[in-house]
Amino acid sequence: MMLCLKLTLLTLLIAAPGLHVSGETVITCDGDVQRLSCDTGVILVTTTVYGRSDSKICSNAPRNFNVTDTSCSSTVSTIADRCNGLRECEVKTNLLGSSNPCKGTYKYYTTTYDCINARDVVVCEHGYRTLDCGADTINIMNANFGRADTVTCSRGVKDDSTHKTNCYAPNTFSTVRSLCNGQHKCTVESSSSVFKDSCKETAKYLTVSYTCLKTLVTCEQNTAGLTCGNLKIKISSASFGRTDSTTCSSGRPAIQLSNTMCYASNALKIVNDRCNGQSSCQVPASNYVFSDPCGGTYKYLTIVYSCI
């Protein structure tokens, strides 16, 4: 019996005895199809664990398999690679080829994920699309070139060219990321000449999901103000110190600008604690908050974040 459960917002005890999950979580028995979906926003997988930690979940094991080993687990990245940035995603677990953490035990996949606000585009084969963040910079969440369903980009193509739905070109994410990350605008091409053709005779398409990152630089003794309106702040990076001689240099003597290897090791944690998940926050760019990583140097605070 296929067991695939999604729960949102509440922690619920479900009809299946002993099955207790919370948040955005899907549990799928080995060999079944794992389905993730977002009513609003796109999928961002937190973690997927393959194994067994409970003897009652997916207890209807095939013959010659046991459900007694409950200390069996391994982390799987494939579902994140295929589903991140999509609104809906179906993964056939029997095609994942996950390493076996405990032979002879009937296992299941437990995936937790969030639905976040992001931009997503679909480009049919041989097409182009421009990603544009305006004054902000592009941050690629995920990208896949191939085919994951029979419907997308199917108009005008032969029926037999949409049947293979487990088609993923390797290194698509890294290729698109190297092309677009940090840019204000970039154009992507959906083509086998750019990405490896991992399933010939199949009509393919490119999916790309991305967020637009804001960069805020605040000179020492001032306060950084982050705001996201009705959305929530997600910090990507933060640093307090000095890494060049020109930023926040106006009116400062050269001796205060010469040390460009100055970093506060606790900057990211402090900014995360103050701002992550908030709709707005303030962070003083001061030695009092971050401690002084380099005495005598005039410093600045750099925060990169998105609104999700």
Buried (B, 14 or more C-beta within 10 A) or exposed (E): EEBBBBBEEEEEEEEBEEBBBEEBBBBBBBBBEBBBBBEEBBBBBEEBBBBBEBEEBBBEBEEEEEBEBBEBBBEBEBBBBBBBBBBEBBBEBEEBEBEEBBEEBBBBBBBBBBBBBBBBBBBBBEBEBEBBBEEBBBBBBBBBBBBBEEEBBBEEEEEEBBEBBBBBBEEBBEBBBEBBBEEBEBEBBBBBEBBBBBBEEBBBBBBBBBBBBBBBBBBBEBEBEBEBEEEBBBBBEBBBBBBEEEBBBEEBEEEBBEBBEBBBEBBBEBBBEBBEEEBEBEBBBBBEBBEBBBEEBBBBBBBBBBBB
